[in-house]
Amino acid sequence: MQNDRLLAYFMILPVVIAVLAFVIGPTYNVGTLSLTKIVMGQERGFGTFSNFTALTADPVFWLVLKNTAIWILGGTLLCVLVGLGVGAFLSVDSRLTTGLRALILLPWVLPDVVTAMAWKWMLHGQVGIIGQTLETTGLTEETISFLGDPNLVMWTLVVVLIWRKMPLVALILCAAIRSVPDDQIEAARMDGATAFERFRFVVIPNIAFSLTAVTVISMIWITAEFALPWIMTGGGPANSSQIMATYIYQQSFEFFNWGIASAMSVINLVMLASIVALYLYINRRSWASEGSK
Amino acid sequence: MTNSISRRQFLGTTAATALATATPFSGAFAGTGDLSVWKFGGTPTEVEQWAARNEAFTADNPDINLNYSYFNGQIRRQKILAGFQTRRLADVIIAFGQDIPEFVGFDMVQPLDDIAADKIDGWKDRLVPEVMNSGMHDGKLYGLPTYVDMASFLAVNLDALEEAGFDRPPATWSELREYAKAMTKPGRPGLAFPATTAPVDINIFEGIAYANGGRIFDEESGKVTLDDPGVVDALQLYVDLIADGSTPAATSLTETFFRDTAQLFGQGRSAMWIGLSWLNTPWGVSEDVRWTGVPMPRPDTASGSFAPVNAIMDPTAILMVSSRAKNPEAAVEYLDFWSQNEQLEIWGGQPEVARIPAGKAAWDNEELAEVWPNWVEAYNEGSLFEGAAPMPRFIGVSAIESALGTAIQQAVLGQKTPLEALTEATKAAQTQIDLIRG
């Protein structure tokens, strides 16, 4: 018995080492760096909150927080809502939806860089096809610089983000909706429930587990997304699209302020963990009941 | 016969396999004669030519195993820093002269005086002194330049110029505004300039500000000087040009970086554009676009607190040797190879005409004289580099340039006046500089 236990530990050892090396280790390292005054690779004292106080004094940081809220919360909410709508549509059996279920994954399989460059050109104020189409159809008086206008850029990025991330969300939710027992829907119909009521009170509770999982996963994906905003705007114009991911990168690799970048990473981690924990807490009943099936 | 295996056999076999797998890797690092080279940035022609000349190096040095990689110039700091931290930095780094102070500060590169003392005299013989000096920092040579880029220059569509009734390009800021307005017609602005936060776009603006007696940093006092009148008035010029209606929409300027601006000019979509010395040469222009390149018009009266310069310049393909080079002898051989006329000749006309060559011999090339007669004439007169200063280079330069980039965009977009934007940028950048410099 004792030997079996040792063998079991031995067998999981590689995974434990991998987790320690690639997850716990770097997280610990970032935590340590966030409490270290380090500039240009030179350590200037450990055990200080100066990185955090420097961040609170940085006016750009507050703009970054606001943009990050739009990016993560707006992006996740819209991604899941649109994904739910598209998933519900795809769950209906027809020739059209059968084909669309495969085609919808196209944005997902394209590399980030290709996606970002293609959208950047399509949205360009002088040569972009989207602005030109809007102008020639008379919807706008002149072409619009979606990525050059500080009032539009953040939401434009969110739209591109949804285009990119939504397909997988839609497919997961489509599969969940299709697994809702027909007899429940039929019983609701016979009781006189409208289509909306059947969706709200029969389908949604049945897919709550998938919905919760896909929301949490989307939130993490979107938080970690860097290439799309960086390639499309580089955080500009005038920091209007600067988000945590891009500002951390800028502090680390352009200014070499690793301490401040690490402090931002810690704040990012705490924020994300709090939001996910809150979301899981609110949805704990559906999560627990579905998960135990 | 059974296929069972005892626990002891399993553990023994697993351990032996792991050991056998790891053993070959331990010997792989012991190899000699390898030379890794990372090159960042360059025009399409240059990238092609560099790789071709590397083949000649390999043929000349069969004992050196050259491992050459090319990367986009805009990511060089990140790539080099990551390589340094992970101890995977290449032996030779070909990056920008502006990087030298920070790389030295990080102890990433080593002085060539220490490892190539016997070669340096030969390099001095073959290289233009002003260009060679661009590899110096704190009295030591850290890099071997192959050419320099200068800022700022103006590309002019000659048909548009003549249509507007002018017989020569603009020479002053007030003329530039007048010309740009006169050359504007529906669908084709008179002038475009890039105003993204890309480093080159910021360098282009710095060229204009330095010519107006502005500076971004005063090394003597350690003060950021973005709010100097020389810089503020240069930014006011950008704002005035937009207010004149002579440029594309301000929102478009902030999303269009130098290369895209060049391409729009090449397609006849703007009558002039402000860029670095190479202007449109790397990408060409449409067949029906006749154009010329001239120095950026000068301020009517310089308003900055410092001496106005004619241009600022930087070697954007300078060879440096990593402080952790495993094979410094091979690295020096590689640098020496690139100091030879055969290699420096690449920029002396065909095949590459976009750069200002470092090699003295390259200036004798007839093709260079044909493409850039003014450059060659000025070089022969000894005035090409007269009044030219290096592009900003000091520890913390990227922090100040980033703040400047944001200020340019705020002013261009009309969010703040140039003075407000640059005053705020000065404060933000000073905080960064104080942090960096302790």
Chai-1 contact restraints between the chains, C-beta under 6 A:
chainA,res_idxA,chainB,res_idxB,connection_type,confidence,min_distance_angstrom,max_distance_angstrom,comment,restraint_id
A,V39,B,L435,contact,1.0,0.0,6.0,A-B,restraint_1
A,V39,B,I436,contact,1.0,0.0,6.0,A-B,restraint_2
A,M40,B,G105,contact,1.0,0.0,6.0,A-B,restraint_3
A,M40,B,I436,contact,1.0,0.0,6.0,A-B,restraint_4
A,G41,B,F106,contact,1.0,0.0,6.0,A-B,restraint_5
A,G125,B,T251,contact,1.0,0.0,6.0,A-B,restraint_6
A,G125,B,S252,contact,1.0,0.0,6.0,A-B,restraint_7
A,Q126,B,P248,contact,1.0,0.0,6.0,A-B,restraint_8
A,Q126,B,S252,contact,1.0,0.0,6.0,A-B,restraint_9
A,S145,B,T251,contact,1.0,0.0,6.0,A-B,restraint_10
A,S145,B,S252,contact,1.0,0.0,6.0,A-B,restraint_11
A,S145,B,E255,contact,1.0,0.0,6.0,A-B,restraint_12
A,L147,B,E255,contact,1.0,0.0,6.0,A-B,restraint_13
A,G148,B,T251,contact,1.0,0.0,6.0,A-B,restraint_14
A,G148,B,S252,contact,1.0,0.0,6.0,A-B,restraint_15
A,G148,B,T254,contact,1.0,0.0,6.0,A-B,restraint_16
A,G148,B,E255,contact,1.0,0.0,6.0,A-B,restraint_17
A,D149,B,T251,contact,1.0,0.0,6.0,A-B,restraint_18
A,G234,B,T197,contact,1.0,0.0,6.0,A-B,restraint_19
A,G236,B,T197,contact,1.0,0.0,6.0,A-B,restraint_20
A,G236,B,Q409,contact,1.0,0.0,6.0,A-B,restraint_21
A,P237,B,T254,contact,1.0,0.0,6.0,A-B,restraint_22
A,P237,B,Q409,contact,1.0,0.0,6.0,A-B,restraint_23
A,A238,B,T406,contact,1.0,0.0,6.0,A-B,restraint_24
A,A238,B,Q409,contact,1.0,0.0,6.0,A-B,restraint_25
A,A238,B,Q410,contact,1.0,0.0,6.0,A-B,restraint_26
A,N239,B,T406,contact,1.0,0.0,6.0,A-B,restraint_27
A,F253,B,R77,contact,1.0,0.0,6.0,A-B,restraint_28
A,F253,B,Q78,contact,1.0,0.0,6.0,A-B,restraint_29
A,F253,B,L81,contact,1.0,0.0,6.0,A-B,restraint_30
A,E254,B,S398,contact,1.0,0.0,6.0,A-B,restraint_31
A,F255,B,A399,contact,1.0,0.0,6.0,A-B,restraint_32
